[in-house]
């Protein structure tokens, strides 16, 4: 089962590399303004979030390593879009 989580995690990393055009986005903190014009720190996890999502979803849904890798690529993309749509 650990192999499946690792394959999903690698799929999430590959997705992150493709999405950022060959670069890996490292985690960083950004100061943003909220609705009341207050400064709030916001943590961007970068490639780590894609790896975690890929590993988690692959571990719980996929039976073999090849499908876990593919799910790691696609699930990170789909999960990010779902989360972003809920925030707006």
N, C-alpha and C positions, 0 to 999 in steps of 0.2 A: 504494500500500500504506500510506503514511503516513496517508492520509485514513481508511482503515479502522481503524487504531489510534486515531486521534483520535476517531472516532465511538464506538468501544468505550469509550474513556476518558470521554467525555461521558455515555455510558450508565451507567458506574460512578458518576459524580458524581450523576446523577439518582437512582440507587438509594440512594445515601448520604443525599440530601436527603429522600426519601420515608421511609426507615427511621428517621431521627431527627426526624420530624414537622416538616419545614420548616427545620431548622437544619443547618448544616454542622459536623460534629465535627472540630475541629482536632487535630493530633497532640499527644500529651502523654505524660509519664512517670509511672508509678504505682509505688509501692513496695509489693510484695506479700510475703507470708510463704511460704516453700517448705515441704516436708515436714519438714525439720529445724528449722523455726522461725527460719530466717535471713532477713534482709531482702534482697530481690532487686529491682533496678529492672526494670520491664517497660515496654516502649515500645508504646503504642497509636498506630497510624498514622492512625487516623481515616479521613477521606475519601480520603486518598492511596492506601490499600490497595485500595479499591474501584476507583479510577481505573486503577491499575497492573494489577489482575486483569482488568478489562474490556478494556484495551488489549491485553494479552498474548494473552488467549484469542481475542479478535476477530481479531487480526492473523494468527494461525495457523489459524483455522478458517473464517472467513467470506469469501464472494466479493464482497459488495457492502456499501455504506455502511448501508443500512436494516437489513439483518440484523446488521451489526456493532453498531449502536446497541442493538438488542434483545438481542443476546448480551451486551453490556456490562452491561445491567441484570440479566439473569438469571444470568450466569456468576459475577458477584461474589457474589451471594447463595448460589448452590450451592457455590462454592469455600469460602466462609467456613464454611458448615455442615459440609462435609467435613473441613476443618482442625480445627474445634472438636470433631468427633466422634473424631478421631484423638488429640487431646490428652487427653481425659478417660479 
